[in-house]
Amino acid sequence: MKFAIILAASLAAAGSASAAPSGEAVFKQRCAVCHSIAPAPGKMGPPLAGVIGRKAGTLPGYAYSSAMKGSKLVWDAATLDTYLKAPAKSVPGTKMLVGAPDAEQRAALVQYLGTMKN
């Protein structure tokens, strides 16, 4: 019994001391299945280098949904955060169905994407 209590306390302490996620790690874990940083054949989503400041649905070579093309969004930190929290709610009809509901992961991801230039 005493061992179980010590183990539980150790696990709780370890969980609270965890470092904030890196944006690159979040990208690799949550985004890289569909997106790349540089243009990459065979990816379902558009490449994300230079996404900050870009008008949504305008990168040549990708077949955006009508919803995204008509969204009139320009990607900045706040817009990306809102979109990544709930893509289908932010842009109904978007092809992207899975976002990043965790605020800390989104913040790290948006910061990382801001460093990725064309």
Buried (B, 14 or more C-beta within 10 A) or exposed (E): EEEEEEEEEEEEEEEEEEEEBBBBEBBEEBBBEBBBBEBEEEBEBBBBBBBBEBEBBEBEEBEBBEBBEEBEBEBBBEBBBBBBBEBBEBBEEBBBEEBBEBEEBBBBBBEBBBEBEE
